[in-house]
């Protein structure tokens, strides 16, 4: 789990708070592009990364910065499993679960596309995203124990099951 706000996430929050549309537009240029391949993003990402960051950590920072810029007002708490649970409750659609499963089993190389679609879906349903947690989770995506994916799954299915049980008991 993530235990504190990352400097990059704090900076992104300041950009949103200050309504820095130019900076957010520069960060959005990274959507759909390879992480770290859009020079306009550098000034808003590189100074906020650790000097000894690995390539995977750098890529995660660029990815999250571009995703944040596409939905800056969606900051919340919890992991993407909780976000998808909120989306599922809002849509009542089985396709949401299918998208979530596809996200859980995707390869790191496919993660940017899956997350871009997930963030767009979250934006359309006003579901919140914990950007700090997402950054941490992306950095740990390839953990041999699949701990990120298991935490997301737990948040999605355990809480969904509890919500169904509460709904059944009210009827």
MIBA-405238 format. One line per 2 residues: number of its first residue (from 1); their letters; for each residue x, y, z of N, C-alpha, C. Coordinates in Angstrom, 3 decimals, m for minus. Each point is the difference from the previous one (the first is absolute). Example, Ala and Ser with C-alpha at 12.3 -4.5 7.8 and 13.67 -1.06 7.14 Angstrom:
REM MIBA-405238
1> AS> 13.190:m5.690:7.800:m0.890:1.190:0.000:0.900:1.200:0.000 ~ m0.350:1.050:m0.720:0.820:1.190:0.060:m0.770:1.090:0.730
REM end
This chain:
REM MIBA-405238
1> XX> 0.836:m1.187:0.000:m0.836:1.187:0.000:0.878:1.246:0.000 ~ m0.571:1.069:m0.433:0.716:1.251:m0.054:m0.253:0.760:1.296
3> XX> 1.051:0.580:0.557:m0.152:0.604:1.318:0.105:1.523:m0.001 ~ 0.147:0.626:m1.139:0.075:1.448:m0.005:m0.026:0.540:m1.410
5> XX> m0.214:1.287:m0.087:m0.099:0.603:m1.314:1.363:0.135:m0.647 ~ 0.045:m0.331:m1.243:1.177:0.087:m0.824:0.160:1.449:m0.471
7> XX> 1.243:0.464:m0.172:0.246:1.382:m0.441:m0.669:0.279:m1.339 ~ 0.014:m0.959:m0.907:m0.645:0.194:m1.292:m1.508:0.208:0.173
9> XX> m0.621:m0.820:0.821:m1.449:0.107:0.198:m0.342:1.338:0.653 ~ 0.816:0.439:0.922:m0.216:1.311:0.617:0.105:1.106:m1.045
11> XX> 1.005:m0.095:m0.880:0.163:0.988:m1.072:m1.210:m0.005:m0.935 ~ m0.445:m1.180:m0.386:m1.164:m0.094:m0.882:m1.230:0.632:0.661
13> XX> m0.161:m0.258:1.278:m1.109:0.606:0.738:0.079:1.521:0.007 ~ 1.205:0.532:0.112:0.178:1.453:m0.044:m0.353:0.553:m1.378
15> XX> 0.372:m0.735:m1.055:m0.357:0.440:m1.350:m1.512:0.099:m0.137 ~ m0.710:m0.986:0.534:m1.465:0.019:m0.062:m0.558:1.127:0.866
17> XX> 0.520:0.126:1.194:m0.482:1.035:0.923:0.179:1.392:m0.611 ~ 1.134:0.201:m0.672:0.290:1.297:m0.608:m0.599:0.142:m1.396
19> XX> m0.741:m1.024:m0.428:m0.630:0.017:m1.333:1.017:0.316:m1.098 ~ 1.168:m0.659:0.081:1.058:0.204:m0.986:m0.321:m0.810:m1.251
21> XX> m0.852:0.562:m0.831:m0.491:m0.713:m1.177:1.117:m0.323:m0.983 ~ 0.998:0.851:m0.107:1.118:m0.251:m0.908:0.798:m1.220:0.421
23> XX> 0.289:m0.097:1.293:0.758:m1.144:0.505:m0.804:m1.289:m0.142 ~ m1.286:0.059:0.326:m0.838:m1.193:m0.122:m0.125:m0.433:m1.464
25> XX> m0.068:0.967:m0.906:m0.058:m0.332:m1.429:1.297:m0.659:m0.448 ~ 1.126:0.506:0.487:1.299:m0.610:m0.337:0.057:m1.435:0.502
27> XX> m0.534:m0.249:1.185:0.005:m1.350:0.557:m0.945:m0.921:m0.768 ~ m1.125:0.531:m0.449:m0.940:m0.820:m0.781:0.591:m0.456:m1.328
29> XX> 1.001:0.704:m0.486:0.650:m0.403:m1.256:0.621:m1.388:0.118 ~ 0.238:m0.443:1.224:0.573:m1.315:0.225:m0.992:m1.150:m0.104
31> XX> m1.294:0.317:m0.040:m1.016:m1.060:m0.096:0.168:m0.776:m1.306 ~ 0.073:m1.300:0.123:0.117:m0.851:m1.183:1.405:m0.060:m0.574
33> XX> 0.945:0.674:0.623:1.392:m0.005:m0.464:0.850:m0.812:0.981 ~ 1.141:m0.440:m0.462:0.918:m0.729:0.882:0.417:0.918:1.150
35> XX> m0.022:m0.514:1.225:0.397:0.830:1.148:1.401:0.589:m0.197 ~ 0.112:1.293:0.254:1.285:0.674:m0.101:0.367:0.442:m1.408
37> XX> m0.916:m0.143:m0.955:0.317:0.349:m1.385:m0.492:1.383:m0.420 ~ m0.638:0.722:0.905:m0.559:1.310:m0.330:0.760:1.067:0.787
39> XX> 0.915:0.715:m0.674:0.834:0.988:0.701:m0.774:1.085:0.745 ~ m1.202:0.342:m0.466:m0.794:1.026:0.688:m0.332:m0.394:1.438
41> XX> 0.050:m1.272:0.298:m0.323:m0.486:1.344:1.174:0.118:0.972 ~ 1.205:0.036:m0.531:1.197:m0.114:0.829:0.026:0.966:1.176
43> XX> m0.286:1.285:m0.247:0.119:0.989:1.073:m0.979:m0.234:1.142 ~ m1.066:m0.744:m0.280:m1.009:m0.234:1.033:0.114:m1.379:0.637
45> XX> 0.934:m0.824:m0.487:0.141:m1.347:0.539:1.407:m0.240:0.544 ~ 1.010:0.253:m0.802:1.372:m0.346:0.382:0.448:0.628:1.313
47> XX> m0.261:1.285:0.256:0.455:0.572:1.279:m0.648:m0.618:1.234 ~ m1.069:m0.739:m0.178:m0.754:m0.543:1.130:0.205:m1.501:0.191
49> XX> 0.946:m0.559:m0.753:0.340:m1.416:0.156:1.275:m0.118:0.823 ~ 0.160:m1.140:0.653:1.249:m0.264:0.704:1.139:m0.083:m1.006
51> XX> 1.162:0.507:0.370:1.160:m0.031:m0.905:0.395:m1.425:m0.372 ~ m0.197:m0.923:0.919:0.406:m1.387:m0.244:m1.179:m0.884:m0.418
53> XX> m1.015:0.618:m0.602:m1.169:m0.763:m0.442:0.386:m0.973:m1.111 ~ m0.605:m1.169:0.049:0.208:m0.982:m1.062:m0.781:0.431:m1.240
55> XX> 0.274:m0.644:m1.113:m0.737:0.311:m1.233:m1.503:m0.274:0.194 ~ m0.336:m1.091:0.693:m1.410:m0.317:0.256:m0.653:1.083:0.851
57> XX> 0.713:0.541:0.969:m0.548:1.062:0.843:m0.178:1.287:m0.802 ~ 0.963:0.294:m0.868:m0.126:1.176:m0.854:m1.198:m0.149:m0.937
59> XX> m0.106:m1.164:m0.633:m1.121:m0.240:m0.906:m1.333:0.152:0.729 ~ m0.069:m0.520:1.220:m1.229:0.109:0.787:m0.316:1.468:0.292
61> XX> 1.012:0.787:0.276:m0.212:1.423:0.285:m0.560:0.730:m1.214 ~ 0.575:m0.260:m1.173:m0.507:0.636:m1.215:m1.431:m0.451:m0.299
63> XX> m0.260:m1.276:0.187:m1.340:m0.530:m0.257:m1.029:0.646:0.922 ~ 0.273:0.015:1.288:m0.948:0.560:0.961:m0.195:1.497:m0.243
65> XX> 1.067:0.708:m0.352:m0.138:1.440:m0.262:m0.949:0.252:m1.170 ~ 0.124:m0.790:m1.060:m0.892:0.200:m1.148:m1.436:m0.396:0.340
67> XX> m0.155:m1.084:0.753:m1.343:m0.431:0.400:m0.650:1.031:0.930 ~ 0.770:0.501:0.947:m0.516:1.013:0.924:m0.500:1.216:m0.775
69> XX> 0.791:0.436:m0.979:m0.366:1.189:m0.769:m1.306:m0.200:m0.759 ~ m0.337:m1.249:m0.295:m1.257:m0.265:m0.696:m1.200:m0.012:0.951
71> XX> 0.264:m0.100:1.303:m1.083:m0.044:0.997:0.502:0.511:1.350 ~ 0.418:1.275:0.046:0.604:0.522:1.236:m0.968:0.177:1.161
73> XX> m1.276:0.154:m0.283:m0.942:0.215:1.102:m0.497:m1.301:0.603 ~ 0.593:m1.115:m0.368:m0.482:m1.287:0.478:0.784:m0.598:1.146
75> XX> 0.714:0.804:0.761:0.830:m0.540:1.073:m0.836:m0.579:1.129 ~ 0.387:m1.187:0.453:m0.730:m0.663:1.075:0.897:m0.934:0.763
77> XX> m0.602:m0.967:0.653:0.742:m0.979:0.793:m0.360:m1.399:m0.448 ~ 0.948:m0.915:0.181:m0.222:m1.387:m0.376:0.774:m0.338:m1.259
79> XX> m0.023:m1.237:m0.381:0.720:m0.412:m1.200:m0.969:m0.101:m1.178 ~ 0.509:m0.459:m1.129:m0.849:m0.071:m1.193:m1.115:m1.028:0.148
81> XX> 0.151:m0.960:0.864:m1.095:m0.930:0.263:m1.193:0.739:0.588 ~ 0.265:0.911:0.931:m1.076:0.793:0.591:m0.612:0.934:m1.039
83> XX> 0.845:0.545:m0.875:m0.507:0.872:m1.069:m0.925:m0.784:m0.913 ~ 0.417:m1.201:m0.393:m0.843:m0.819:m0.870:m1.267:m0.454:0.708
85> XX> 0.053:m0.205:1.286:m1.204:m0.349:0.750:m1.005:1.138:m0.079 ~ 0.477:1.231:0.128:m0.866:1.174:m0.114:m0.586:0.096:m1.406
87> XX> 0.833:m0.237:m1.003:m0.470:0.039:m1.386:m1.057:m1.068:m0.217 ~ 0.257:m1.201:0.500:m0.936:m1.109:m0.161:m1.344:0.318:0.648
89> XX> 0.034:0.599:1.172:m1.243:0.366:0.681:m0.756:1.068:m0.790 ~ 0.738:0.897:m0.645:m0.631:1.074:m0.763:m0.598:m0.492:m1.306
91> XX> 0.638:m0.995:m0.608:m0.470:m0.458:m1.309:m0.938:m1.186:0.091 ~ 0.217:m0.854:1.004:m0.779:m1.229:0.109:0.265:m0.951:m1.159
93> XX> 1.118:0.193:m0.664:0.319:m0.768:m1.199:1.046:m1.074:0.281 ~ m0.212:m1.172:m0.595:0.985:m1.074:0.134:1.279:0.301:m0.771
95> XX> m0.074:0.882:m0.986:1.189:0.314:m0.795:1.083:0.673:0.845 ~ m0.411:0.685:1.064:0.972:0.645:0.882:0.896:m1.043:0.643
97> XX> m0.584:m1.091:0.445:0.797:m1.069:0.593:0.956:m0.586:m1.032 ~ m0.446:m0.165:m1.225:0.870:m0.512:m1.059:1.182:0.914:m0.258
99> XX> m0.246:1.302:0.000:1.093:0.965:m0.181:0.976:m0.069:1.160 ~ m0.564:m0.161:1.196:0.859:m0.081:1.179:0.878:m1.248:m0.056
101> XX> m0.559:m1.122:m0.372:0.775:m1.245:m0.110:1.087:0.152:m1.067 ~ m0.333:0.635:m1.111:1.005:0.224:m1.050:1.145:0.860:0.527
103> XX> m0.320:0.991:0.805:1.023:0.839:0.618:0.871:m0.824:0.943 ~ m0.631:m0.816:0.828:0.751:m0.808:0.958:0.997:m0.931:m0.664
105> XX> m0.350:m0.546:m1.147:0.882:m0.991:m0.612:0.890:0.565:m1.105 ~ m0.034:1.307:m0.206:0.802:0.559:m1.083:1.487:0.028:0.356
107> XX> 0.798:m0.072:m1.033:1.454:0.093:0.107:0.373:1.462:0.234 ~ 1.112:0.234:0.661:0.454:1.366:0.287:0.001:0.868:m1.269
109> XX> 0.404:m0.577:m1.135:0.053:0.777:m1.247:m1.375:0.484:m0.441 ~ m1.050:m0.712:0.385:m1.361:0.366:m0.386:m0.703:0.852:1.053
111> XX> 0.636:0.182:1.142:m0.601:0.732:1.109:m0.385:1.442:m0.364 ~ 0.838:0.741:m0.725:m0.403:1.374:m0.329:m1.334:0.082:m0.747
113> XX> m0.224:m0.870:m0.972:m1.265:0.038:m0.741:m1.176:m0.386:0.885 ~ 0.166:m1.055:0.787:m1.087:m0.430:0.890:m0.335:1.093:1.018
115> XX> 1.030:0.630:0.551:m0.249:1.044:0.996:m0.587:1.254:m0.627 ~ 0.397:0.312:m1.217:m0.579:1.164:m0.686:m1.511:m0.199:m0.159
117> XX> m0.405:m1.194:m0.389:m1.425:m0.293:m0.135:m0.693:m0.029:1.366 ~ 0.685:m0.528:1.006:m0.578:m0.065:1.345:m0.220:1.403:0.565
119> XX> 0.957:0.884:m0.209:m0.139:1.369:0.502:m1.120:0.726:m0.741 ~ m0.107:m0.219:m1.299:m1.097:0.617:m0.763:m1.352:m0.499:0.517
121> XX> m0.086:m1.285:0.301:m1.226:m0.562:0.542:m0.292:0.583:1.386 ~ 1.030:0.105:0.831:m0.172:0.591:1.334:m0.491:1.438:m0.115
123> XX> 0.585:0.750:m0.917:m0.416:1.397:m0.214:m1.470:0.061:m0.408 ~ m0.413:m0.895:m0.880:m1.385:0.026:m0.483:m1.011:m0.333:1.106
125> XX> 0.444:m0.709:1.039:m0.887:m0.385:1.106:0.309:0.752:1.289 ~ 0.862:1.006:m0.083:0.396:0.789:1.177:0.567:m0.870:1.118
127> XX> 0.672:m1.077:m0.369:0.653:m0.868:0.990:1.386:0.571:0.305 ~ 0.392:m0.051:1.241:1.276:0.592:0.390:1.155:m0.976:m0.189
129> XX> 1.191:0.579:m0.097:1.234:m0.778:m0.153:1.002:0.520:1.012 ~ 0.624:m0.892:0.710:1.077:0.361:0.925:1.287:m0.011:m0.820
131> XX> 0.424:1.172:m0.453:1.142:0.096:m0.911:1.295:m0.447:0.654 ~ 0.167:0.311:1.260:1.207:m0.408:0.718:0.073:m1.532:0.069
133> XX> m1.125:m0.616:0.319:m0.054:m1.462:0.072:0.207:m0.610:m1.380 ~ m0.591:0.603:m1.020:0.158:m0.525:m1.357:1.461:0.047:m0.429
135> XX> 0.689:1.074:0.307:1.423:0.094:m0.340:0.781:m1.122:0.666 ~ m0.233:m0.202:1.268:0.669:m1.070:0.744:m0.332:m1.369:m0.603
137> XX> m1.258:m0.210:m0.323:m0.431:m1.293:m0.545:0.611:m0.269:m1.372 ~ 0.069:1.005:m0.850:0.608:m0.191:m1.317:1.479:m0.355:0.154
139> XX> 0.661:0.665:0.923:1.422:m0.287:0.230:0.220:m1.438:0.464 ~ m1.003:m0.595:0.615:0.118:m1.359:0.522:m0.814:m1.016:m0.798
141> XX> m0.415:0.352:m1.202:m0.880:m0.833:m0.809:0.551:m1.393:m0.229 ~ 1.297:m0.099:m0.217:0.620:m1.284:m0.345:0.481:m0.806:1.204
143> XX> m0.461:0.352:1.184:0.365:m0.755:1.195:m0.352:m1.475:m0.209 ~ 0.936:m0.877:0.303:m0.178:m1.435:m0.264:m1.234:m0.587:0.689
145> XX> m0.408:0.576:1.101:m1.158:m0.530:0.724:m1.324:0.605:m0.476 ~ 0.055:0.876:m0.991:m1.199:0.686:m0.502:m0.758:0.705:1.117
147> XX> 0.740:0.582:0.925:m0.638:0.628:1.161:m0.895:1.168:m0.386 ~ 0.390:0.781:m0.996:m0.835:1.126:m0.426:m1.329:m0.512:m0.543
149> XX> 0.091:m0.954:m0.911:m1.213:m0.536:m0.616:m0.911:m0.648:1.053 ~ 0.580:m0.680:0.970:m0.818:m0.632:1.049:m0.675:1.031:0.886
151> XX> 0.701:1.088:0.318:m0.624:1.066:0.798:m1.143:0.643:m0.768 ~ 0.222:0.259:m1.286:m1.060:0.588:m0.810:m1.204:m0.935:m0.055
153> XX> 0.255:m1.277:m0.220:m1.089:m0.984:m0.080:m0.767:m0.054:1.323 ~ 0.722:0.013:1.096:m0.642:m0.023:1.321:m0.903:1.225:0.173
155> XX> 0.500:1.165:m0.385:m0.806:1.213:0.125:m1.245:m0.067:m0.872 ~ 0.123:m0.554:m1.169:m1.137:m0.068:m0.918:m1.020:m1.026:0.447
157> XX> 0.423:m1.248:0.192:m0.975:m1.063:0.247:m0.460:m0.093:1.442 ~ 0.877:0.198:0.975:m0.461:m0.068:1.386:m0.990:1.101:0.310
159> XX> 0.311:1.201:m0.420:m0.897:1.110:0.298:m1.276:m0.086:m0.831 ~ 0.107:m0.498:m1.223:m1.200:m0.185:m0.820:m0.926:m1.023:0.653
161> XX> 0.577:m1.071:0.512:m0.793:m1.043:0.656:m0.677:0.560:1.249 ~ 0.725:0.799:0.767:m0.578:0.604:1.204:m1.144:0.941:m0.359
163> XX> 0.165:0.759:m1.082:m1.055:0.913:m0.433:m1.238:m0.786:m0.426 ~ 0.191:m1.118:m0.689:m1.130:m0.839:m0.420:m0.723:m0.572:1.218
165> XX> 0.773:m0.438:1.000:m0.607:m0.554:1.199:m0.797:1.061:0.744 ~ 0.525:1.218:0.066:m0.719:1.084:0.667:m1.282:0.332:m0.763
167> XX> 0.067:0.000:m1.320:m1.157:0.284:m0.827:m1.067:m1.081:0.207 ~ 0.422:m1.274:0.039:m0.932:m1.111:0.225:m0.665:0.098:1.370
169> XX> 0.749:0.412:1.015:m0.565:0.078:1.355:m0.977:1.160:0.144 ~ 0.115:1.020:m0.869:m0.931:1.137:0.056:m1.336:m0.337:m0.625
171> X> m0.018:m0.980:m0.900:m1.240:m0.332:m0.727:m0.939:m0.845:0.810
REM end
